[in-house]
Each structure stands twice: as C-alpha cells, then as structure tokens.
Amino acid sequence: MKDKIWETVKPSIPCIIFAHIYAIIERLYHPWEIINPFLSFLPHIQGYQTKISPYNYLFLPALLLLVSYISTRKPITLIIANTLLTGLIEDVTYFYLFNDTIKPTNWTSKIMGYITIANQTIPLWYIPTTATILILYTITILYRDKNGRRGT
C-alpha cells in the first residue's frame, strides 16, 4: 500500500515546486497584466464578488494542466488531481511566501466567497478543490492493478 501511495504522490512534487515558483513570479511580476491584453477578445466571467479574467479561467489552468501532464503523464485522475493541487498550492503560496494572510478583500476570497475559522480567512473554492483532489488521489490509489499499472 505504501508503494501505491508513493507512486501516486511522487508526480505531484514537480507540480508543488512549480506552484511555488509561479507564485513568486505572479506576486512580483503580475503576469496577468502582460497576458490579459492578448486575451482581450474573451469575456470576463462573473464570480461571486469579482470578475474572473481569461488569465484566470484559461491561461493559468492551461499552464497548470501542462505542468501536471508533463510530470504525471497518466492516469487522467492523477493529472486532474495534480492540476488542482498545483492551483491550490500556488494560491496559498502567493500569500505565505510573502508573510501575508488571505483577507476577505483579496481577489481569491471573492471568487466564491470565504469563511473565517480561528481568525483565518479561507476562500470557499478551497473546500471543493481539496475534496476533489483527495477523491481523485484515492481513486488513483485504489484502482492500480496488481502489475503496478494505473487502472484509470
């Protein structure tokens, strides 16, 4: 069982490293200011309290999916889990690497809203994202066949 878990978790390591690097790039260089003009023909999507730009719903997910695919390759459940994990870690890293905390006024808290637990603001999108990651990792671990091949 430990081998199954390690083989499932191991491909997430490059994704986690990339998430930290990209959070630094995003915090210091604001790539959305560079990329959004190229995507200006696409609409903004209305979130809970904010508009979501093409950078956030197209460019960034595609980039995270590419990084996840390169490090993971297969199965699809693991690729999706690592893509979601990379996005979640990048968002959290954007704050903690700079000794900042997530506040209700931050953009990430306005996508779906937020809850406050023990004086910590937690964006609501973290909850279904974390649950989905855990479910997909569990599916990946449980569906490996006896030869070590991934079953999904």
Secondary structure as the mmCIF struct_conf table of DSSP 4:
data_model
#
loop_
_struct_conf.conf_type_id
_struct_conf.id
_struct_conf.beg_label_comp_id
_struct_conf.beg_label_asym_id
_struct_conf.beg_label_seq_id
_struct_conf.end_label_comp_id
_struct_conf.end_label_asym_id
_struct_conf.end_label_seq_id
HELX_RH_AL_P HELX_RH_AL_P1 LYS A 2 VAL A 9
TURN_TY1_P TURN_TY1_P1 LYS A 10 PRO A 11
HELX_RH_AL_P HELX_RH_AL_P2 SER A 12 TYR A 29
HELX_RH_AL_P HELX_RH_AL_P3 PRO A 31 ILE A 35
HELX_RH_3T_P HELX_RH_3T_P1 ASN A 36 LEU A 39
TURN_TY1_P TURN_TY1_P2 SER A 40 PHE A 41
BEND BEND1 LEU A 42 LEU A 42
HELX_LH_PP_P HELX_LH_PP_P1 PRO A 43 HIS A 44
STRN STRN1 ILE A 45 GLN A 46
BEND BEND2 TYR A 48 THR A 50
STRN STRN2 LYS A 51 ILE A 52
HELX_LH_PP_P HELX_LH_PP_P2 SER A 53 SER A 53
HELX_RH_AL_P HELX_RH_AL_P4 PRO A 54 PRO A 54
HELX_RH_PI_P HELX_RH_PI_P1 TYR A 55 PHE A 59
HELX_RH_AL_P HELX_RH_AL_P5 LEU A 60 THR A 72
BEND BEND3 LYS A 74 LYS A 74
HELX_RH_AL_P HELX_RH_AL_P6 ILE A 76 TYR A 96
TURN_TY1_P TURN_TY1_P3 LEU A 97 ASN A 99
TURN_TY1_P TURN_TY1_P4 PRO A 104 THR A 105
BEND BEND4 ASN A 106 ASN A 106
HELX_RH_3T_P HELX_RH_3T_P2 TRP A 107 LYS A 110
BEND BEND5 ILE A 111 MET A 112
STRN STRN3 TYR A 114 ILE A 117
TURN_TY1_P TURN_TY1_P5 ALA A 118 ASN A 119
STRN STRN4 GLN A 120 PRO A 123
TURN_TY1_P TURN_TY1_P6 LEU A 124 TRP A 125
HELX_RH_AL_P HELX_RH_AL_P7 TYR A 126 LEU A 142
TURN_TY1_P TURN_TY1_P7 TYR A 143 TYR A 143
STRN STRN5 ARG A 144 ARG A 144
TURN_TY1_P TURN_TY1_P8 LYS A 146 ASN A 147
BEND BEND6 GLY A 148 GLY A 148
STRN STRN6 ARG A 150 ARG A 150
#
